[in-house]
Amino acid sequence: MTYQSLRPLPLTALADRWGAPPAHFWLRGTRPERPVTLDEQTGIWHVNGYPEVVEVFSDPVTYSSDTVRQLAPDAPDYEKNGLLTQMDPPGHRRLRQLVGRAFTPRLVAGLAPRISALTHELLDRADERGALELVDDLAHPLPVTVIAELLGVPASDRPLFRQWSEEIFPREQGPTAVDAAGDGGSGGGGDIGVDEVAAALDLGRRMNEYFTEHADDRRRHPREDLLTLLVQAEVDGERLSPAALGNFAQLLLIAGHVTTTMLLGNTVLCLDTHPEYGDAVRRDPAGLPAVIEESLRLLTPFQVFYRATTREVELGGQRVPAGRALALWVGAANRDERVFFGPDDFRPGRDPNPHLAFGRGIHFCLGAPLARLEGRIALGILLDRYPDLRTDPDNPPVLMGNPELTGARELPLLTAGRPGRAAA
């Protein structure tokens, strides 16, 4: 199906009303003068252009993901700890192969019935209450429940998972635990303090202890869950170390559910400002994946990835010395007019749509298929269930203030009713 005949409308006018972080200039329809710029205060090189971001993603030798080791040689050896996002080849390739033996496309596809059932259960509860707040009622509990069940951890621990995710990705603007841990956010000389670093290290320790305990249990008592598959995964006689297993479980839990939470809310925001697309999807659900992909481009959930140069390079017409931190602003790159016609317009019919919401290259997000599956199922049910779904003008959406994320912190919705039910 094609949407090219439908009228595209910009979302830029709503950025301030929704409380988008000031750093997100692309949400306001502005462009940087150059695709690569240096922040003299922090020493971080900001990469905003699409070709330049792709160049960095495509060259892991020149642009290292192991930002901590590049910028602070005395930092811990993340290859030994198995932190996939901080690893370069060949260690990254070995670990990704091991993880891939357990986290397979077949496993993800098999989750579809459970995702559908959970979505109906969560929306039933909201209907009984007579109100729908998308983040708390669906967008958060759905993915965190799916991942918790997939890993095989107790349902009673789900509030703990939410607490952890908010410690790592606080909803308000400010340094994140990822920054404090040295994941590149302040590697160029930011102002992260001792307290933030200590908090991040403590959070990592708590999460690792939690997953290590459950992994040890699976070694003794295997179950039908992902943790057991991860414990048993083997490539050339090698298995995941306890640290690597714990770190991957953390990555899947946090990044996996946060991405889907924001994807669901952001797509609803796009459809709210472009109701003709929602109507088109209701008539032909086959068009929903294209709507989701355009939402990922226009309102990219994870805004920034970090790398460090291993040698002096020329990037975007700038000479960047060795040992410097780069912030890759994929939200800005996804609106680069050199690649995307009408970059501020919501155009689900654009083809191709080579957005960078899930990264690119060797670090392309492992959880992308799960996020897309959850988005397709949950949004399909949501649109079918509520023929007239819209935001409340008296209680408008509020975006997270964290500049590393774009997603709804609060998203109250009005529902005019659903087939076979009285109006909510």
C-alpha angles and dihedrals in degrees: 000000000000131000097187092113093057119095114254118218127195122243094202095099091062099053096092094041090053092048099247112183113266090237091066096085091159091065087063096051097253128132132212118246090234132023092231123040137169122232100216093197098055101022091232120139110222116212112199104158123095099225090046094050090048090050090055094045090049097054111057091166095061096031110044124205088204090084095159095056093043094051099032111027093189092060121113119285102253093189088068090047092048098232097166096197091056097048134100129197135318093025092043092054093052094049094045090052091052093048091045090059089066105027097058133165089245091056091050094047090052090063094068098096092049092048090052094048093048092049091054092046093051094047091047088058091050091049091052089053091047096232138078123213100176100207099049097031101045121345095064105032096045100061095034090052092047093051094043090052091043092054091043099236123146118279088226089068096061094098086056090055091053091050090052094048091051091049090054096038108026114197093228127068117273142086114321128219087249089059092047092050089058099252090150100278094111099016092115095059108291125165101255108148135216092261093056092049091049091049092051093049090048091050091050091050093050094048094046092050090050096052094039089057092051092045091052088053091053091053089057097035113024117205138183096269142100095258089060091048090050091050090050098041112118136179119184091342093308125121133189114278116235089253093049092048092049093047093050092049088052091049093050093046097048105031094035098054097035091054093051093044091056094040092057095047095043093051091051089051091052092049091046091059091040104038092167089072092053089052090048092052091049088055094044116017090187087082094062097091090057090051091052093049092051090048089053089053098044099039102025110195100211105041103186142039125184133224137166128219117243093193139010110287142176110234125171091347093307129111108230116191124225118273097032128135120239125199110206107206101201092176089064093041090054088062097047106137090209087071108020122053110220090007095188094050125095102236113163089178095065111123123219102027104181096176121167100219091124096037125245138254127017093347096052105147113275090204096055095101091052093048091050092048093050091046094050095048099040096044092045091055092043094053093044093047097049114041090187111037118164145146121267112251089204093050106031127190120274121210124215113266093219106113092212092063139051113201144108118281090183125016114171112184135198116223118196090199141280133255110284094011137090117254114281 
